Amino acid sequence: KAVTLFLFPSFLIFLGAGISSGLFQGTHAISSSTPFNPAQQEFSAYSSYSQSQYSPYYNSHHYNSPYITSSNISPAAITAPLAYQHPEHPVMMPNPSPESHTGNYHPPPSPPTPGKEEGIPGRRGSDSKLRGRKRVIDPAPPLDSDIERVFIWDLDETIIIFHSLLTGTFSSRFGKDSSKAVSLGLWMEEMIFNLADSRLFFNDLEECDQVHIDDVASDDNGQDLSTYNFGSDGFQSPAGAGSLCIGSGVHGGVDWMRKLAFRYRRVKEIYNTYKNNVGGLLGSPKREEWLQLRREMEVLTDLWLTQALKALALINSRPNCVNVLVTTTQLIPALSKVLLYGLGSAFPIENIYSATKTGKESCFERVSQRFGRRAVYVVIGDGAEEETVAKKKNMPFWRVSCRPDLEALSHALEMDYL
């Protein structure tokens, strides 16, 4: 058979009349995946890719809208109104199809990916980056031990554009309006922290961050929380709480740890209830403001998030593949970002890890222990840390430095190269 060589980042894929060798071999050999044909939105022909040396031969594809357009879950358990109002961005009613963005993408030069450690002084948490393995219709998800391929995603500047809006690096790299980019970034930051504070207990949990939502579950006695008053239970995050909670086995008082566990359990309940209905969590008119912000950010970023969602959906459509998120943002703001960027359906809360205190290598180790040595791991990101850890652990790494890298990733997934 004639064999053609394609070069992808950090690994080789061989294509013949049929795929007989390549990235996955033996028990992890490539097999055909479920065809991808969700709800419609059309892509035009893609341009050349920095990830590969071959000419693209895409057809138009269709995928799920990332926007919430209906509210089918009653927010009965969450009644406190959102506290803030953004004075510089008057609320505009969304168009009938807020997800129907168009934008011509012009592939930029390829300078080094801007460092994500560049911070914005004086802004809480902005110097750190702040979103399933199963489809909702699947009643029997595979056990962790049955997963064959694990895709470990970075968040900022890989799936979403946020941090680089605040620093101005996105606008300078891609020729965008700098003031507009910063304004949208600040607007999104405000929504992220407002949601984290008002709904997800970030004021209580900021100094007691966890890597994973279930890390303090062993301190939960299972008490019914339906009438529990979190505002008057006497919980206060004590000085030095960060050191108390940084690792398993290091505890504060039993009563305090139980109250901490209650908060993380409620966060998990809220996430699972509203991950597909963020508009219901926000309520009106904040839902309309959120939709407007999402529209403007997608236009500014040339549908970057939409393209990432396509790749995530392709992975989720496979029965034995899973998406995992490892981010350097604290866990609660990370969950807030996942919800606001419409990534809840792609990442069950159990698949989200915060590397703020432990680093990504520790998180990668936890993920590999969870899914086992039989699984194949692919790391997708833009930063040096995830690339270094991936190489150290012999995990293939897919670099995302511009939107065509995401387009090439979706193509590789569609063609079963990954």
C-alpha positions in Angstrom: 0.0 0.0 0.0 1.2 3.5 -0.8 1.9 5.3 2.5 1.8 9.0 3.0 3.4 10.7 6.0 1.6 13.5 7.9 3.4 15.4 10.6 1.3 16.5 13.6 2.7 18.3 16.7 5.0 16.0 18.7 3.9 12.7 17.0 3.6 11.0 13.6 0.5 9.6 12.0 0.7 7.2 9.0 -2.1 7.0 6.5 -2.5 4.3 3.9 -5.5 2.9 2.2 -6.5 2.0 5.7 -4.9 3.1 9.0 -2.8 0.2 10.2 -0.3 2.1 12.4 0.0 5.5 13.9 -0.6 7.2 17.2 -2.6 4.4 18.8 -1.6 0.8 18.4 -2.4 -2.6 20.0 -5.3 -2.4 22.3 -5.7 1.3 21.5 -5.9 1.0 17.7 -7.9 3.6 15.9 -11.5 2.6 15.3 -14.2 4.4 13.6 -16.1 6.9 15.8 -19.7 8.0 15.9 -20.5 10.3 13.0 -20.8 13.9 14.1 -24.0 15.5 13.0 -25.6 17.7 15.6 -27.6 20.9 15.1 -26.6 23.1 12.2 -24.1 25.9 11.7 -22.0 26.0 8.6 -18.2 26.5 8.3 -16.6 27.8 5.2 -13.6 26.2 3.7 -10.7 26.3 6.1 -7.3 27.8 5.4 -3.9 26.3 5.8 -2.8 24.8 9.1 0.3 25.3 11.2 -0.2 21.8 12.6 0.4 19.9 9.4 2.0 19.9 6.0 -1.0 18.9 3.9 -3.7 20.8 2.0 -7.1 20.8 3.7 -10.0 19.0 2.2 -12.9 19.9 4.5 -16.5 19.8 3.7 -18.9 22.0 5.6 -19.7 20.6 9.1 -22.5 21.1 11.5 -22.4 21.3 15.3 -24.3 22.2 18.4 -24.8 25.8 19.2 -22.8 26.9 22.3 -25.6 29.2 23.4 -28.4 28.6 25.8 -31.7 29.6 24.2 -34.2 28.1 26.6 -34.7 27.7 30.3 -36.1 24.3 31.3 -34.7 24.0 34.9 -36.3 25.9 37.7 -33.8 27.7 39.8 -35.9 27.0 42.9 -32.9 26.4 45.2 -31.2 29.6 44.2 -33.2 32.7 44.7 -30.7 35.5 45.6 -30.5 38.1 42.9 -27.2 38.9 41.2 -25.7 41.9 42.8 -23.9 43.8 40.0 -24.9 45.9 37.1 -22.4 46.7 34.3 -22.8 50.5 33.7 -20.7 50.7 30.5 -22.5 47.9 28.7 -26.3 48.5 28.4 -28.3 45.4 28.0 -29.4 44.6 24.5 -32.0 42.0 23.7 -30.4 39.1 21.7 -31.1 38.5 18.1 -33.3 35.4 17.3 -30.1 33.4 16.7 -27.3 34.8 18.9 -25.1 32.0 18.0 -25.1 32.8 14.3 -21.9 34.7 14.1 -19.9 35.2 11.0 -16.3 36.4 10.8 -13.5 36.0 8.3 -10.4 34.6 10.0 -7.1 35.7 8.7 -4.3 33.4 9.8 -1.7 35.5 11.6 2.0 35.1 11.7 3.1 32.6 14.3 5.0 34.4 17.0 5.6 32.6 20.3 2.5 32.0 22.4 2.3 34.9 24.9 3.1 33.9 28.4 0.0 33.3 30.5 1.8 34.3 33.7 1.6 38.0 32.8 -0.8 39.4 35.3 -3.0 42.4 35.7 -1.9 44.0 39.0 -4.6 44.8 41.5 -7.2 42.4 40.1 -8.2 39.4 42.2 -7.1 36.2 40.5 -6.5 37.7 37.1 -2.8 36.7 37.1 -4.0 33.1 37.1 -6.1 31.4 34.5 -9.6 31.0 35.7 -15.1 24.4 31.8 -17.8 14.9 29.8 -17.0 12.1 29.0 -20.6 11.2 28.3 -23.4 12.6 26.2 -26.5 13.6 28.1 -28.6 11.0 26.3 -26.2 8.1 27.3 -27.8 6.4 30.3 -24.8 4.1 31.0 -21.4 5.9 30.8 -18.3 3.7 30.7 -16.4 3.1 33.9 -13.2 5.1 34.3 -11.3 1.8 33.7 -13.1 1.3 30.4 -11.9 4.6 28.9 -9.5 4.1 26.0 -8.5 7.7 25.2 -8.3 10.7 27.5 -8.0 14.2 26.1 -6.5 16.5 28.7 -7.3 20.1 27.9 -5.9 23.4 29.0 -8.5 26.2 29.4 -7.3 29.8 28.8 -6.0 30.5 25.3 -6.8 26.9 24.3 -10.5 26.4 24.6 -11.4 30.0 25.4 -9.9 33.5 24.9 -10.0 35.4 28.2 -6.6 36.1 29.9 -5.0 37.5 26.7 -7.9 39.9 26.3 -7.0 41.5 29.6 -3.3 41.6 28.9 -3.8 42.9 25.3 -1.7 40.1 23.8 -4.7 38.7 21.8 -5.5 42.0 20.1 -1.8 42.7 19.3 -1.3 39.2 17.8 -4.4 39.1 15.8 -4.9 42.7 14.8 -8.0 43.4 16.9 -9.3 46.5 18.5 -7.3 46.7 21.8 -9.8 48.8 23.7 -12.7 46.6 22.7 -10.8 43.4 23.6 -9.9 44.8 27.1 -13.4 46.0 27.6 -14.9 42.6 26.8 -12.3 40.9 29.0 -13.1 43.1 32.0 -16.8 42.6 31.4 -16.4 38.8 31.4 -14.1 38.9 34.4 -16.8 40.8 36.3 -19.4 38.2 35.4 -17.1 35.3 36.3 -16.3 36.6 39.8 -19.9 37.8 40.4 -21.2 34.3 39.6 -18.4 32.7 41.7 -19.2 35.0 44.7 -23.0 35.0 44.6 -23.7 31.4 43.6 -20.6 29.3 44.2 -19.4 30.4 47.7 -16.1 31.9 46.4 -16.0 34.4 49.3 -16.0 31.4 51.7 -13.8 29.1 49.6 -11.2 31.4 48.1 -8.6 30.7 50.8 -9.4 27.0 50.9 -9.1 26.0 47.3 -9.3 22.4 46.2 -7.8 20.5 43.2 -11.1 18.5 42.7 -14.7 19.0 43.7 -14.7 15.8 45.7 -11.5 16.3 47.6 -13.3 17.1 50.9 -16.2 14.8 50.3 -15.0 12.4 53.0 -15.8 15.1 55.6 -19.4 15.3 54.5 -21.8 13.4 56.7 -24.6 13.4 54.1 -26.8 15.8 55.9 -29.9 17.1 54.0 -29.0 20.6 52.8 -32.4 21.6 51.4 -33.2 23.9 54.4 -29.6 24.4 55.5 -28.7 28.1 56.1 -25.2 28.6 54.8 -25.3 32.3 55.8 -25.7 31.6 59.5 -23.8 28.4 60.1 -20.8 30.1 61.6 -18.4 29.1 58.9 -15.6 31.5 58.3 -12.5 30.8 56.3 -9.8 31.1 58.9 -6.4 32.7 58.5 -4.1 30.1 57.0 -7.0 28.1 55.6 -5.1 27.6 52.4 -2.5 25.6 54.2 -5.2 23.6 56.1 -6.8 22.5 52.9 -4.0 22.2 50.4 -3.7 18.4 50.7 -5.7 15.4 51.7 -5.2 14.4 55.3 -4.5 17.9 56.5 -7.7 19.1 58.3 -9.0 21.8 60.4 -11.6 21.2 63.1 -14.2 18.4 62.3 -17.1 20.8 62.5 -15.4 23.4 60.2 -14.4 20.7 57.7 -17.9 19.4 57.6 -19.2 22.9 56.8 -16.6 23.2 54.1 -17.6 19.9 52.6 -21.3 21.1 52.6 -20.3 24.1 50.5 -18.5 22.0 47.9 -21.4 19.6 47.8 -23.8 22.4 47.1 -21.4 23.8 44.4 -21.5 20.4 42.7 -25.3 20.3 42.9 -25.6 23.8 41.3 -23.1 22.9 38.6 -24.9 19.7 37.7 -28.3 21.4 37.7 -27.4 24.4 35.5 -24.5 23.2 33.4 -26.8 23.1 30.4 -29.0 26.0 31.4 -26.7 28.9 32.5 -29.4 31.3 31.6 -31.7 29.8 34.2 -29.0 30.3 36.8 -28.3 33.9 35.8 -32.0 34.9 35.5 -33.3 37.9 33.6 -31.9 40.4 32.7 -28.4 39.0 33.3 -29.1 36.2 30.9 -29.6 38.8 28.1 -26.4 40.6 29.1 -24.5 37.3 29.2 -25.8 36.4 25.7 -24.7 39.8 24.4 -21.3 39.4 25.8 -20.9 35.9 24.4 -21.9 37.2 20.9 -19.4 40.0 21.0 -16.6 37.8 22.2 -17.2 35.3 19.5 -17.2 38.0 16.8 -14.0 39.5 18.2 -12.2 36.1 18.4 -13.4 34.8 15.0 -15.5 32.0 16.5 -12.6 30.6 18.5 -14.8 29.0 21.2 -17.2 27.6 18.6 -14.4 25.8 16.9 -13.1 24.4 20.2 -16.7 23.2 21.1 -16.8 21.3 17.8 -13.6 19.4 18.8 -15.0 18.7 22.3 -18.3 17.4 20.9 -16.5 15.1 18.5 -14.6 13.5 21.4 -17.8 13.3 23.5 -19.5 11.5 20.7 -17.2 8.5 21.1 -18.2 5.9 23.7 -14.8 5.3 25.2 -13.2 8.7 25.0 -13.3 11.5 27.6 -12.5 15.2 27.9 -10.7 16.3 31.1 -9.9 19.9 32.0 -6.7 20.9 33.9 -6.5 24.6 34.5 -4.2 26.8 36.6 -7.3 28.8 37.8 -8.7 28.2 41.3 -11.4 25.6 41.2 -14.5 27.8 41.9 -13.7 30.6 39.4 -12.8 27.8 36.9 -16.3 26.3 37.3 -17.7 29.8 36.9 -15.8 30.2 33.6 -16.8 26.8 32.4 -20.5 27.6 33.0 -20.4 31.1 31.5 -18.5 30.0 28.4 -21.1 27.2 27.8 -18.7 24.3 28.4 -20.7 22.5 31.0 -21.9 19.8 28.6 -18.3 19.1 27.6 -16.9 18.7 31.1 -18.7 16.9 33.9 -17.6 18.5 37.2 -15.7 15.3 38.1 -13.5 15.9 35.1 -12.3 19.4 36.1 -9.0 19.8 38.0 -7.4 23.0 39.4 -3.6 23.1 39.3 -3.3 26.4 41.1 -1.5 25.0 44.2 -0.2 21.6 43.1 0.9 22.2 39.5 -0.2 20.5 36.3 2.2 17.5 36.7 0.4 16.5 39.9 -3.0 16.8 38.2 -1.8 14.8 35.2 -0.7 12.1 37.6 -4.1 12.1 39.3 -5.8 11.8 35.9 -3.6 8.9 34.8 -4.2 7.1 38.1 -7.9 7.5 37.7 -8.2 6.2 34.2 -5.3 3.7 34.3 -2.3 2.8 32.3 -4.3 1.1 29.5 -5.7 4.5 28.4 -3.9 6.6 25.8 -3.5 10.3 26.9 -3.4 13.3 24.5 -2.7 16.7 25.9 -4.1 19.8 24.2 -2.8 23.2 25.2 -0.9 26.4 24.4 1.5 26.7 27.3 5.0 25.5 28.2 3.9 23.8 31.4 1.4 21.4 29.9 3.8 20.7 27.0 6.7 20.0 29.3 4.6 17.6 31.5 3.2 15.9 28.5 6.7 15.2 27.1 7.9 14.0 30.5 5.0 11.5 30.7 5.3 10.5 27.0 1.9 11.9 26.2 1.3 13.3 22.7 0.9 17.1 22.8 -1.3 19.1 20.4 -0.3 22.8 20.5 -3.0 25.4 20.0 -1.6 28.8 19.1 -4.3 30.0 16.7 -7.7 29.0 15.5 -6.5 26.9 12.5 -4.9 24.7 15.1 -8.3 23.9 16.5 -9.7 23.4 13.0 -6.9 20.9 12.2 -7.7 19.2 15.5 -11.3 18.8 14.6 -10.3 17.4 11.2 -7.9 14.9 12.7 -10.8 13.8 15.0 -13.2 13.5 12.1 -10.8 11.4 10.1 -10.0 9.2 13.1 -6.4 10.1 13.2 -6.9 10.7 17.0 
